[in-house]
Amino acid sequence: MVRTRVKFCGITRPADADAAVRLGADAVGLVLAAGSPRFMEVRQAAIIRRRLPPFVQAVALFRNAPAEAVRHALDELQPDLLQFHGEESPEFCASFGRAYLRAVPMKGSVDLAEWERRFASATLLLDAHAPGEAGGQGKAFDWSVIRAGRPFVLAGGLTPGTVAQAIRGARPYAVDVSSGIESSPGVKDARKMQQFIEEVRKADET
């Protein structure tokens, strides 16, 4: 059976990180992008990072951060993955020598083949925001337009009620959810987190 990986993004509270681990999430996203309602300082993110056991990946998310800020986060957090959500170039993303996700704004006309060519060393994360916008807004896009040539992460508007349909329709390698499992921005709802995981597993089985 194919197993769709799950990333819970925008974790801000240790208790939510503990729930993510207990429920079987594969990755936890720590938002270091100023202006996001889920933003954390590196020292706060480090508290959550230290709670994650082996095989649950910590993902540090940036949006147009200077290189010095990324390097500082690398030193303090030792994340497993980086995630870039702004206008970062392929050269910038690859310069840190760490595996990374590159968010693709799927609102409007998108040439995924060109994104795959430019970001050859990245795993693409397809999100519903427009160019220049931030993610994590709870918006979805038309999954039928996806024409990816390699494994990708699907994000944007996913909830316990929509994720199974998204997996069956788009066949992503992984799904990424933030607002869809929250009671308020940055505050995760343990019941929604559990329901999300359950729906992913049901989709995998069928």
C-alpha positions as CSV (number, residue, x, y, z in Angstrom):
1,M,0.0,0.0,0.0
2,V,1.2,3.5,-0.9
3,R,1.5,5.7,2.2
4,T,0.9,9.4,1.8
5,R,3.2,11.4,4.1
6,V,1.6,14.0,6.4
7,K,3.1,17.4,7.4
8,F,1.4,19.5,10.1
9,C,2.6,23.0,9.5
10,G,2.4,26.1,11.7
11,I,2.9,24.3,15.0
12,T,3.4,26.9,17.7
13,R,2.7,25.0,21.0
14,P,4.6,22.1,22.5
15,A,1.3,20.3,23.2
16,D,0.4,20.4,19.5
17,A,3.8,19.0,18.6
18,D,3.3,16.2,21.0
19,A,-0.1,15.4,19.5
20,A,1.3,15.5,16.0
21,V,3.9,12.9,17.0
22,R,1.4,10.7,18.8
23,L,-1.0,10.7,15.8
24,G,1.7,9.7,13.4
25,A,2.6,12.9,11.5
26,D,5.8,12.5,9.4
27,A,6.8,16.2,9.7
28,V,6.2,19.3,11.7
29,G,6.5,22.8,10.2
30,L,8.0,25.7,12.2
31,V,7.1,29.0,10.7
32,L,10.0,31.5,10.9
33,A,8.4,33.9,8.4
34,A,7.7,37.3,10.1
35,G,4.1,38.5,9.5
36,S,2.6,35.0,9.6
37,P,0.0,34.5,12.4
38,R,2.0,31.3,13.1
39,F,5.4,33.0,13.3
40,M,7.9,32.0,16.0
41,E,11.3,33.3,17.0
42,V,14.0,30.7,16.5
43,R,14.4,30.3,20.3
44,Q,10.7,29.4,20.6
45,A,10.9,27.0,17.6
46,A,13.9,25.3,19.2
47,I,11.8,24.3,22.2
48,I,9.5,22.4,19.9
49,R,12.3,21.0,17.8
50,R,13.8,19.4,20.8
51,R,10.5,17.5,21.5
52,L,10.5,15.7,18.2
53,P,11.7,12.1,18.2
54,P,13.7,10.4,15.5
55,F,11.9,9.9,12.2
56,V,9.6,12.9,12.7
57,Q,11.1,15.7,10.6
58,A,11.4,19.3,11.6
59,V,10.8,21.7,8.7
60,A,11.9,25.3,9.1
61,L,9.8,27.6,6.9
62,F,11.1,31.0,5.5
63,R,9.7,33.7,3.3
64,N,12.2,36.0,1.7
65,A,14.6,35.8,4.7
66,P,18.2,37.0,4.4
67,A,20.8,34.3,4.2
68,E,22.1,35.2,7.7
69,A,18.7,34.4,9.2
70,V,18.5,31.0,7.5
71,R,22.0,30.1,8.7
72,H,21.2,31.2,12.2
73,A,18.1,28.9,12.2
74,L,20.2,26.1,10.8
75,D,22.7,26.5,13.7
76,E,20.1,26.8,16.4
77,L,17.4,24.3,15.2
78,Q,19.3,21.8,13.1
79,P,16.1,21.3,11.0
80,D,15.8,18.2,8.7
81,L,14.3,20.3,5.9
82,L,14.1,23.9,4.8
83,Q,11.0,25.3,3.2
84,F,11.0,28.5,1.1
85,H,7.7,30.3,0.5
86,G,8.7,33.6,-1.1
87,E,10.6,34.7,-4.3
88,E,13.8,32.8,-3.4
89,S,16.0,31.8,-6.4
90,P,17.1,28.2,-7.0
91,E,20.7,29.3,-6.2
92,F,19.6,30.8,-2.9
93,C,17.6,27.7,-1.8
94,A,20.4,25.3,-2.7
95,S,23.2,27.4,-1.1
96,F,22.6,26.0,2.4
97,G,23.4,22.4,1.5
98,R,20.2,21.1,3.0
99,A,17.2,19.3,1.5
100,Y,14.4,21.7,0.9
101,L,10.8,22.2,-0.2
102,R,10.0,25.0,-2.6
103,A,6.5,26.4,-2.5
104,V,4.8,27.0,-5.9
105,P,2.0,29.5,-6.1
106,M,-0.7,27.7,-8.0
107,K,-3.2,30.6,-8.3
108,G,-3.3,31.4,-12.0
109,S,-1.4,29.8,-14.9
110,V,1.5,27.7,-13.7
111,D,4.1,25.9,-15.8
112,L,5.1,23.1,-13.4
113,A,7.6,21.6,-15.8
114,E,9.4,25.0,-15.7
115,W,9.4,25.0,-11.9
116,E,10.8,21.4,-11.9
117,R,13.5,22.4,-14.3
118,R,14.5,25.5,-12.3
119,F,14.4,23.9,-8.9
120,A,15.8,20.5,-9.9
121,S,17.1,19.8,-6.4
122,A,13.9,20.7,-4.6
123,T,10.7,18.9,-3.7
124,L,7.9,21.2,-4.9
125,L,5.1,22.1,-2.5
126,L,2.0,23.1,-4.5
127,D,0.0,25.7,-2.6
128,A,-3.1,27.8,-3.5
129,H,-1.6,31.3,-2.9
130,A,-0.9,33.7,-5.7
131,P,2.6,34.9,-6.5
132,G,3.7,37.4,-3.8
133,E,1.2,36.1,-1.2
134,A,1.9,34.0,1.8
135,G,0.5,30.5,2.3
136,G,-1.5,29.2,5.2
137,Q,-4.7,31.0,4.2
138,G,-7.0,28.0,4.0
139,K,-7.5,28.4,0.3
140,A,-7.7,25.5,-2.2
141,F,-7.0,25.3,-5.9
142,D,-8.2,23.1,-8.7
143,W,-6.2,19.9,-8.2
144,S,-7.1,18.6,-11.7
145,V,-4.6,21.1,-13.2
146,I,-1.6,19.4,-11.6
147,R,0.8,18.0,-14.2
148,A,3.8,17.1,-12.1
149,G,6.6,15.0,-13.4
150,R,8.0,14.0,-10.0
151,P,6.7,13.5,-6.5
152,F,5.3,16.6,-4.9
153,V,3.7,17.9,-1.7
154,L,0.1,19.1,-1.9
155,A,-1.1,22.0,0.3
156,G,-3.8,24.7,0.3
157,G,-7.3,24.4,1.8
158,L,-6.9,20.8,3.0
159,T,-9.2,19.7,5.8
160,P,-10.3,16.4,7.3
161,G,-13.3,16.7,4.9
162,T,-11.3,17.3,1.7
163,V,-8.0,15.5,2.1
164,A,-9.1,12.1,1.0
165,Q,-10.6,13.5,-2.2
166,A,-7.4,15.4,-2.8
167,I,-5.2,12.4,-2.4
168,R,-7.4,10.3,-4.7
169,G,-7.5,13.0,-7.4
170,A,-3.9,14.4,-7.3
171,R,-1.9,11.5,-6.0
172,P,0.7,13.6,-4.0
173,Y,3.7,12.1,-2.2
174,A,2.7,14.1,0.9
175,V,0.0,16.5,2.1
176,D,0.7,19.6,4.1
177,V,-2.0,21.2,6.4
178,S,-2.1,24.2,8.6
179,S,-5.3,26.1,9.0
180,G,-7.4,23.1,8.2
181,I,-6.6,21.5,11.6
182,E,-6.8,24.7,13.7
183,S,-9.3,26.2,16.2
184,S,-7.6,29.6,15.6
185,P,-4.4,30.6,13.8
186,G,-1.5,28.8,15.3
187,V,-3.7,26.8,17.7
188,K,-4.2,23.2,16.6
189,D,-7.3,21.2,17.3
190,A,-6.3,17.7,18.4
191,R,-9.6,16.2,17.2
192,K,-9.1,17.7,13.7
193,M,-5.6,16.5,13.6
194,Q,-6.7,13.0,14.4
195,Q,-9.5,13.1,11.8
196,F,-7.1,14.4,9.2
197,I,-4.7,11.5,9.7
198,E,-7.6,9.0,9.7
199,E,-8.8,10.4,6.3
200,V,-5.4,10.2,4.8
201,R,-5.1,6.5,5.8
202,K,-8.6,5.7,4.4
203,A,-7.6,7.3,1.1
204,D,-4.4,5.3,1.0
205,E,-6.3,2.1,1.5
206,T,-8.6,2.7,-1.4
